[in-house]
Amino acid sequence: MSRGWQTFSALLLFIGIFNNACVEGLGVNWGTVSSHKLAPETVIQLLKDNGIQKVKLFDADPTILMALAGSGLEVMIAATNLELADLGDPTKAKDWVHKNVIPYNVNSKDGVNITIVAVGNEPFLQAYGDKFTGVTAPALKNIQDALNEAGVGKTTKASIPFNGDVYMSPLYNPVPSAGIFRPDIADKIRDILKILSANNAPFIVNIYPFLSLYFAKDFPLEYAFFDGATPLVDGKIQYTNVLDANMDTLVSALKVEGYSDMPIIVGEIGWPTDGDTNANVTLAQRFLQGLIKHLASNKGSPLRPGYLETYLFGLFDEDKKSTLPGNFERSWGIFKYDGQPKFPLDLSGKGENKTLVAAKDVQYLPKKWCVLKGDAPTDANLADNMNYACNNGGDCTPIQDGSSCNFLDAKQKASYVFNSYFQIQNQSNTSCDFKGLATVTTQDPSVPNCNFTIQIAPSTSTSPAHGAHSSSHEQGKSAASTSLPGTLATILAFATMLAQLRL
């Protein structure tokens, strides 16, 4: 090969890397609560094509972990809340590590770079009461001890993703600099902080400005974003977005406990694109691009400047998630269910109007849809059949109030519901009848701004839910009260946010 061609090839490689660069520390949450999943190999290639080097899982699915082997990606795996009690037994914690970490986390290029084991997910959420408060710290200690004993504790840390409701600003001084941990769990948090600090492990927090807006109707919209808002003053510091205010309340709470320098990771943050009037592509793109630009600046927050490792929630829409507390729960992905980008997003934070790279070689079911027959009456029988479809696997959230397809007329809504069920059932011959009301068509019934889905073909390499690591996590959300009065309480409403909860 000539020197000129070598130089040209190197330049092309550099350009390719540059174009797919991702802001330092940016990762994504890879959720799998879906009826039809992309093959893990397809997802991993998608991550690489978009320059994403970090991925957070909600369990320890062996099929996904085997696919991640040799990928070079940094991986966070998880034990579920339902496993916490068992992990309080040191022997069971060792068994968990030797089953879910050691076989994959080998010191070679062919292993999986497991950097964190998440021990539970938001176990101190106020909605749970004391269900997990007594078992969380022992489980954390035992998992970290097992990692240390296995010789991987220096590179693989145990931590716990918490919801923002574990810290607060007290009533008498409702500003970030007055942040403390919630009094009812403060002793348990101290036990956890000691374990994290002793092992140089990070504190992980999940932050959802969208949920602050959703649950506090007087929340000032502009404070959810990063493009300018009237400053809120805390001494000499001015806050123009809720993320910085949220982060600094945590930083202050850690300082009170004597852990001013403890690393912080944002484990989940995102914006949904459907299911509510404020859940749409325009606001999601505005939030996510502003967030990424904010991260790329490395400014951090006023009390914790610099680099901030952050995981977007989420990678894909997930059509089998619970709709508690709202229909938006299935629409957090930056990609659609099939790995197609929803909107341009510059993951480098350099301000370029880039389109994300789509998943490659996705195989779909045949181009056919299930629709309402033209002469079918819109009566109680039709309503009963629509309810059947919605209650037996069909995703009917897009036709609900505030959602993208709510503008459809009654017959179009029936067709949408019937088709959703038909696709979930892999277009089986018996799944498009509905007591004679429906028929199969090869004419696409989609209309502008409302797509009638054709599902992806089932992947033979995707494992079903398996035991304690099932991908079909129960979803739950519950509002927690703040002690913050007035406008500041509304703006710092992170403590009222409902958690993205996967047991």
Phi, psi and omega per residue, in radians:
M1 nan 2.358 -3.107
S2 -1.257 2.722 3.137
R3 -1.091 -0.628 3.132
G4 -1.095 -0.740 3.136
W5 -1.187 -0.638 3.096
Q6 -1.081 -0.744 3.128
T7 -1.106 -0.744 -3.126
F8 -1.130 -0.736 -3.141
S9 -1.112 -0.737 3.114
A10 -1.090 -0.665 3.118
L11 -1.128 -0.756 3.107
L12 -1.069 -0.730 3.122
L13 -1.091 -0.763 3.130
F14 -1.078 -0.752 3.141
I15 -1.101 -0.734 3.128
G16 -1.073 -0.761 3.118
I17 -1.129 -0.742 -3.132
F18 -1.093 -0.765 -3.096
N19 -1.159 -0.493 -3.112
N20 -1.819 0.280 -3.116
A21 -1.125 2.544 3.122
C22 -2.102 2.451 -3.134
V23 -0.957 2.466 -3.093
E24 -0.988 2.311 3.058
G25 1.496 0.025 -3.098
L26 -1.558 2.217 3.059
G27 -2.253 -3.083 3.123
V28 -2.375 2.677 2.995
N29 -1.564 2.162 -3.139
W30 -1.783 1.625 3.088
G31 -1.567 2.649 -3.039
T32 -2.296 0.462 3.141
V33 -1.504 1.174 -3.016
S34 -2.320 2.619 3.103
S35 -1.259 -0.609 -3.110
H36 -2.288 1.983 -3.053
K37 -1.807 2.482 2.953
L38 -1.165 2.583 3.096
A39 -1.045 2.436 3.133
P40 -0.905 -0.670 3.139
E41 -1.100 -0.625 3.103
T42 -1.171 -0.714 -3.131
V43 -1.159 -0.747 -3.127
I44 -1.109 -0.695 3.080
Q45 -1.140 -0.655 3.078
L46 -1.044 -0.784 3.118
L47 -1.063 -0.794 -3.134
K48 -1.122 -0.755 -3.120
D49 -1.065 -0.469 -3.139
N50 -1.738 0.148 3.071
G51 1.275 0.257 -3.117
I52 -1.465 2.153 -3.033
Q53 -1.911 -0.049 -3.115
K54 -2.271 2.413 3.131
V55 -2.442 2.436 -3.131
K56 -2.020 2.215 3.124
L57 -1.843 2.853 -3.141
F58 -1.854 0.114 3.057
D59 -2.759 -2.698 3.121
A60 -2.333 0.952 -3.098
D61 -1.026 2.070 -3.081
P62 -1.132 -0.541 3.119
T63 -1.121 -0.754 3.127
I64 -1.204 -0.734 -3.132
L65 -1.123 -0.680 3.099
M66 -1.132 -0.646 3.112
A67 -1.202 -0.527 -3.136
L68 -1.330 -0.246 -3.114
A69 -1.017 2.244 3.122
G70 1.380 0.022 -3.093
S71 -1.320 -0.423 -3.077
G72 1.441 -0.066 3.139
L73 -1.301 2.555 2.997
E74 -1.439 2.303 -2.963
V75 -2.197 2.322 2.964
M76 -1.891 2.121 3.071
I77 -1.856 3.071 -3.044
A78 -2.556 2.560 2.824
A79 -1.714 2.483 -3.050
T80 -1.443 2.872 3.095
N81 -1.013 -0.610 -3.109
L82 -1.209 -0.232 3.109
E83 -1.647 -0.141 -3.012
L84 -1.051 -0.755 -3.113
A85 -1.060 -0.779 3.130
D86 -1.104 -0.669 -3.092
L87 -1.250 -0.133 2.996
G88 -1.214 -0.228 3.032
D89 -1.587 2.047 -3.084
P90 -0.973 -0.616 -3.138
T91 -1.160 -0.717 3.132
K92 -1.219 -0.585 3.074
A93 -1.131 -0.724 3.080
K94 -1.099 -0.730 3.120
D95 -1.060 -0.710 -3.127
W96 -1.088 -0.825 -3.133
V97 -1.105 -0.721 -3.100
H98 -1.296 -0.309 3.066
K99 -1.564 -0.686 -2.929
N100 -1.913 -0.211 -3.122
V101 -2.063 -0.996 -2.972
I102 -1.049 -0.715 -3.130
P103 -1.103 -0.400 -3.064
Y104 -1.836 -0.627 -2.979
N105 -1.525 1.027 3.137
V106 -1.540 2.696 -3.102
N107 -1.475 1.183 3.090
S108 -2.711 2.939 -3.131
K109 -1.175 -0.269 -3.113
D110 -1.636 0.069 -3.112
G111 -1.619 -3.055 3.072
V112 -1.892 2.221 -3.105
N113 -1.455 1.360 3.140
I114 -1.420 1.942 -3.070
T115 -1.670 -0.512 -3.096
I116 -2.470 2.441 2.910
V117 -1.874 1.995 3.081
A118 -1.405 2.076 -3.101
V119 -1.675 1.629 -3.040
G120 1.442 3.108 3.105
N121 -2.508 1.933 3.130
E122 0.926 0.861 -3.054
P123 -1.192 -0.324 -3.134
F124 -1.712 0.280 3.075
L125 -0.944 2.349 -3.051
Q126 -1.015 -0.514 -3.140
A127 -1.082 -0.420 -3.114
Y128 -1.463 -0.216 -3.037
G129 1.052 -2.262 -3.113
D130 -1.769 0.330 -3.042
K131 -1.000 -0.689 -3.060
F132 -2.062 -0.042 -3.007
T133 -1.119 -0.567 -3.095
G134 -1.451 -0.289 -3.043
V135 -1.885 -0.158 -3.015
T136 -1.263 -0.892 -3.113
A137 -1.071 -0.785 3.085
P138 -1.044 -0.693 3.118
A139 -1.116 -0.756 3.108
L140 -1.039 -0.847 -3.123
K141 -1.067 -0.775 -3.089
N142 -1.170 -0.665 3.101
I143 -1.157 -0.779 3.136
Q144 -1.147 -0.697 3.085
D145 -1.064 -0.716 3.138
A146 -1.151 -0.674 3.073
L147 -1.114 -0.763 3.134
N148 -1.101 -0.782 -3.112
E149 -1.124 -0.571 3.137
A150 -1.398 -0.070 3.078
G151 1.517 0.223 -3.120
V152 -2.036 0.117 -3.046
G153 -1.133 -0.383 3.118
K154 -1.316 -0.439 -3.102
T155 -1.934 -0.320 3.131
T156 -2.135 2.013 -3.078
K157 -1.862 2.588 3.011
A158 -1.695 2.382 3.094
S159 -2.626 -3.114 -3.090
I160 -2.338 2.095 3.007
P161 -1.241 2.083 3.113
F162 -1.833 2.653 2.946
N163 -1.420 2.731 -3.133
G164 -1.120 -0.135 3.141
D165 -1.381 0.024 3.086
V166 -1.401 -0.222 3.079
Y167 -2.250 2.879 -3.013
M168 -2.846 2.889 2.913
S169 -1.824 2.293 -3.060
P170 -1.231 2.804 -3.062
L171 -0.993 -0.674 -3.043
Y172 -1.345 -0.209 -3.127
N173 -2.673 1.274 -2.960
P174 -1.409 1.132 3.104
V175 -2.350 2.765 -3.106
P176 -0.978 -0.653 -3.090
S177 -1.154 -0.215 3.135
A178 -1.754 0.233 -3.050
G179 -1.026 2.428 3.067
I180 -2.445 2.862 3.003
F181 -1.398 2.632 -3.097
R182 -0.962 2.206 -3.034
P183 -0.982 -0.599 -3.057
D184 -1.245 -0.296 3.140
I185 -2.116 0.106 -3.013
A186 -1.004 -0.720 -3.119
D187 -1.135 -0.701 3.136
K188 -1.188 -0.681 3.100
I189 -1.095 -0.692 3.135
R190 -1.070 -0.711 3.095
D191 -1.054 -0.710 -3.125
I192 -1.220 -0.726 3.134
L193 -1.070 -0.642 3.100
K194 -1.091 -0.732 3.138
I195 -1.172 -0.792 3.132
L196 -1.059 -0.821 -3.091
S197 -1.115 -0.731 -3.112
A198 -1.106 -0.390 -3.098
N199 -1.996 0.218 -3.140
N200 0.938 0.694 3.140
A201 -1.707 2.681 -3.088
P202 -1.499 2.784 2.940
F203 -1.584 2.230 -3.097
I204 -1.931 2.297 -3.136
V205 -2.306 2.453 3.064
N206 -1.786 2.240 -3.018
I207 -2.223 2.260 -3.093
Y208 -2.321 1.509 3.064
P209 -0.988 -0.574 3.117
F210 -1.022 -0.716 -3.102
L211 -1.247 -0.511 3.008
S212 -1.053 -0.772 3.129
L213 -1.161 -0.715 -3.058
Y214 -1.163 -0.708 -3.059
F215 -1.627 -0.305 3.089
A216 -2.065 1.650 -2.996
K217 -1.102 -0.352 3.114
D218 -1.644 0.144 3.077
F219 -1.069 2.226 -3.122
P220 -1.240 1.998 -2.992
L221 -0.903 -0.724 -3.024
E222 -1.107 -0.391 -3.122
Y223 -1.337 -0.173 3.063
A224 -1.374 -0.282 -3.002
F225 -1.945 -3.020 -2.989
F226 -2.213 0.396 -3.054
D227 -2.036 0.479 3.016
G228 1.956 2.252 3.072
A229 -2.721 2.735 3.084
T230 -1.036 2.159 -3.032
P231 -1.121 2.521 2.940
L232 -1.817 2.341 -2.951
V233 -1.790 2.263 3.021
D234 -2.225 1.616 -3.039
G235 1.131 -2.103 3.122
K236 -1.611 0.039 -3.084
I237 -1.796 2.427 3.077
Q238 -1.994 2.258 3.139
Y239 -1.906 2.246 -3.139
T240 -2.047 0.070 3.041
N241 -2.647 2.674 -3.039
V242 -1.253 -0.456 3.129
L243 -1.084 -0.852 3.137
D244 -1.087 -0.733 3.128
A245 -1.119 -0.699 3.114
N246 -1.107 -0.855 3.140
M247 -1.024 -0.768 -3.063
D248 -1.274 -0.438 2.999
T249 -1.135 -0.699 3.068
L250 -1.157 -0.794 3.127
V251 -1.000 -0.737 3.141
S252 -1.153 -0.703 3.120
A253 -1.108 -0.713 3.087
L254 -1.126 -0.669 3.127
K255 -1.097 -0.730 3.116
V256 -0.997 -0.627 -3.106
E257 -1.531 0.004 3.085
G258 1.565 0.387 -3.112
Y259 -2.200 0.953 -3.064
S260 -1.049 -0.533 -3.028
D261 -1.799 0.168 -3.122
M262 -1.099 2.272 3.107
P263 -1.064 2.556 3.115
I264 -2.155 2.370 3.034
I265 -2.127 2.350 2.982
V266 -1.518 1.900 -3.027
G267 -1.384 -0.495 3.105
E268 -2.589 2.339 2.990
I269 -2.822 2.384 -3.110
G270 -3.048 -2.925 -3.128
W271 -2.666 2.190 -3.115
P272 -1.337 2.838 -3.053
T273 -2.013 0.061 -3.139
D274 -2.793 2.801 3.036
G275 1.752 0.005 3.120
D276 -2.861 2.748 -3.117
T277 -1.075 -0.523 3.095
N278 -1.663 0.027 3.087
A279 -1.769 1.624 -3.099
N280 -2.628 2.915 -3.061
V281 -1.081 -0.683 -3.081
T282 -1.085 -0.855 -3.116
L283 -1.275 -0.590 3.107
A284 -1.115 -0.778 3.120
Q285 -1.121 -0.730 3.125
R286 -1.064 -0.806 -3.116
F287 -1.158 -0.888 -3.038
L288 -1.171 -0.713 3.126
Q289 -1.175 -0.665 3.070
G290 -1.125 -0.705 3.106
L291 -1.084 -0.823 -3.092
I292 -1.142 -0.702 3.074
K293 -1.089 -0.704 3.106
H294 -1.074 -0.762 3.122
L295 -1.166 -0.695 -3.109
A296 -1.135 -0.462 3.138
S297 -1.229 -0.330 -3.083
N298 0.992 0.450 3.087
K299 -1.362 -0.498 -3.078
G300 1.130 -2.685 3.071
S301 -1.815 2.880 -3.085
P302 -0.961 -0.655 -3.119
L303 -1.621 -0.160 3.099
R304 -2.477 1.287 -3.124
P305 -1.220 2.738 3.035
G306 1.854 -2.840 -3.060
Y307 -1.015 2.438 3.095
L308 -2.428 1.927 3.084
E309 -1.205 2.241 -2.976
T310 -2.478 2.408 3.130
Y311 -2.035 2.043 3.108
L312 -1.170 2.479 2.983
F313 -2.023 2.077 -0.065
G314 -2.337 -2.958 -3.111
L315 -1.345 -0.869 -3.099
F316 -2.216 2.763 2.869
D317 -1.158 2.564 -3.083
E318 -2.261 1.864 -2.954
D319 -1.415 -0.019 3.128
K320 -1.926 0.118 3.094
K321 -1.233 2.674 3.024
S322 -1.104 2.642 3.099
T323 -1.673 0.238 2.985
L324 -1.428 2.255 0.083
P325 -1.680 0.051 -3.112
G326 -2.746 2.890 -3.106
N327 -1.155 -0.255 3.139
F328 -1.238 -0.216 -3.024
E329 -1.016 -0.433 -3.086
R330 -1.615 0.102 -2.941
S331 -2.278 0.686 -3.127
W332 -1.559 -0.120 -3.008
G333 -1.201 2.565 2.937
I334 -1.429 -0.267 2.997
F335 -2.025 2.675 3.015
K336 -1.225 3.081 -3.104
Y337 -0.961 -0.474 -3.050
D338 -1.804 0.232 3.103
G339 1.428 0.266 3.064
Q340 -1.605 2.349 -3.109
P341 -1.101 2.541 3.094
K342 -1.517 -0.514 -3.061
F343 -2.855 2.825 3.071
P344 -1.106 2.410 3.131
L345 -2.652 2.091 3.130
D346 -1.574 1.772 -3.093
L347 -1.270 -0.192 3.098
S348 -1.431 -0.310 -3.105
G349 1.300 0.297 -3.084
K350 -1.585 0.054 3.079
G351 1.488 0.280 3.133
E352 -1.601 2.464 -3.100
N353 -1.467 1.210 -3.048
K354 -1.577 2.696 2.992
T355 -1.772 2.357 3.083
L356 -1.076 2.638 3.119
V357 -1.391 2.230 -3.079
A358 -1.350 2.806 3.027
A359 -1.111 2.498 -3.070
K360 -1.731 2.580 2.981
D361 1.001 0.687 3.091
V362 -1.321 2.263 3.134
Q363 -1.745 2.278 -3.095
Y364 -1.913 2.827 2.955
L365 -1.185 2.901 -3.125
P366 -1.013 2.724 -3.116
K367 -1.368 1.393 3.045
K368 -2.590 2.644 -3.020
W369 -2.302 2.730 3.043
C370 -1.838 2.177 -3.077
V371 -2.342 2.833 3.061
L372 -1.195 2.378 3.061
K373 -1.109 2.547 -3.049
G374 -1.062 -0.531 -3.093
D375 -1.717 0.160 -3.106
A376 -1.267 2.385 -3.138
P377 -1.360 2.623 3.064
T378 -1.670 1.381 -3.075
D379 -2.171 -2.942 -3.100
A380 -1.089 -0.593 3.109
N381 -1.076 -0.696 3.099
L382 -1.127 -0.781 3.137
A383 -1.058 -0.718 3.125
D384 -1.078 -0.717 -3.119
N385 -1.250 -0.599 3.048
M386 -1.125 -0.737 3.113
N387 -1.093 -0.673 3.115
Y388 -1.050 -0.799 -3.129
A389 -1.088 -0.751 -3.106
C390 -1.188 -0.594 -3.062
N391 -1.550 -0.023 -3.096
N392 -2.232 0.677 2.985
G393 1.979 -0.401 3.128
G394 -1.183 2.493 3.118
D395 -1.650 1.806 -3.066
C396 -1.813 0.136 -3.114
T397 -1.089 -0.569 -3.102
P398 -1.153 -0.288 -3.125
I399 -1.694 0.019 -3.113
Q400 -1.402 2.923 3.133
D401 -0.964 2.354 3.117
G402 1.429 -0.010 -3.096
S403 -1.777 2.977 -2.927
S404 -1.158 -0.533 -3.068
C405 -1.870 0.279 -3.116
N406 -1.173 -0.307 -3.116
F407 -1.327 -0.192 -3.132
L408 -1.084 2.627 3.048
D409 -1.347 3.085 -3.002
A410 -1.035 -0.732 -3.109
K411 -1.255 -0.658 3.087
Q412 -1.136 -0.667 3.093
K413 -1.113 -0.694 3.088
A414 -1.077 -0.741 3.111
S415 -1.099 -0.721 -3.136
Y416 -1.057 -0.814 -3.113
V417 -1.116 -0.815 -3.132
F418 -1.071 -0.716 -3.120
N419 -1.189 -0.652 3.121
S420 -1.051 -0.782 3.111
Y421 -1.120 -0.752 -3.140
F422 -1.024 -0.753 -3.138
Q423 -1.238 -0.709 3.105
I424 -1.034 -0.603 3.139
Q425 -1.512 0.322 3.117
N426 0.999 0.604 3.067
Q427 1.015 0.623 3.121
S428 -1.131 2.627 -3.045
N429 -1.067 -0.518 -3.078
T430 -1.573 -0.022 -3.047
S431 -1.682 0.102 3.077
C432 -2.275 1.231 3.087
D433 -2.315 -1.021 3.118
F434 0.869 0.956 3.110
K435 0.989 0.719 3.058
G436 1.432 0.100 -3.085
L437 -1.504 -0.320 -2.976
A438 -2.106 2.830 3.102
T439 -2.600 2.729 3.116
V440 -1.547 2.422 3.103
T441 -2.328 2.683 3.008
T442 -1.773 0.083 3.098
Q443 -1.628 2.035 -3.081
D444 -1.059 2.066 3.140
P445 -1.490 0.053 -3.128
S446 -1.031 2.598 3.079
V447 -2.241 2.869 3.125
P448 -0.931 2.313 3.115
N449 1.267 0.138 3.067
C450 -2.593 1.822 -3.090
N451 -1.655 2.269 3.028
F452 -1.537 1.958 -2.948
T453 -1.151 2.478 2.758
I454 -1.917 2.134 -3.050
Q455 -1.268 2.739 3.026
I456 -1.285 2.635 3.114
A457 -1.156 2.455 3.136
P458 -0.980 2.416 -3.130
S459 -1.552 2.258 3.140
T460 -1.293 -0.283 -3.085
S461 -1.705 0.048 3.139
T462 -1.671 2.145 -3.103
S463 -1.353 2.641 3.016
P464 -1.260 3.019 3.079
A465 -1.011 2.464 -3.021
H466 -2.360 1.899 2.994
G467 0.925 -2.372 -3.063
A468 -1.197 -0.251 -3.103
H469 -1.814 0.469 -3.123
S470 -0.966 2.429 3.066
S471 -1.370 -0.183 3.137
S472 -1.564 1.219 -3.097
H473 -1.318 2.499 3.006
E474 -1.164 2.383 3.118
Q475 -1.793 2.412 3.075
G476 -2.625 2.544 3.088
K477 -2.517 2.485 3.121
S478 -2.616 2.342 -3.108
A479 -1.245 2.440 3.050
A480 -2.001 2.452 -3.066
S481 -1.387 2.615 3.005
T482 -1.745 2.965 3.003
S483 -1.955 0.397 -3.049
L484 -1.753 2.127 -3.126
P485 -1.484 2.800 2.932
G486 1.088 -2.692 -3.043
T487 -1.093 -0.720 3.135
L488 -1.073 -0.658 3.118
A489 -1.083 -0.667 3.140
T490 -1.204 -0.780 -3.089
I491 -1.212 -0.651 3.107
L492 -1.634 0.689 -3.014
A493 -1.382 0.353 3.070
F494 -0.958 -0.549 -3.089
A495 -1.285 -0.220 3.088
T496 -1.676 -0.069 -3.057
M497 -1.203 2.497 3.021
L498 -1.493 2.515 -3.020
A499 -1.483 2.640 2.943
Q500 -1.395 1.786 -2.871
L501 -1.951 2.152 3.102
R502 -2.238 1.912 3.128
L503 -1.322 nan nan
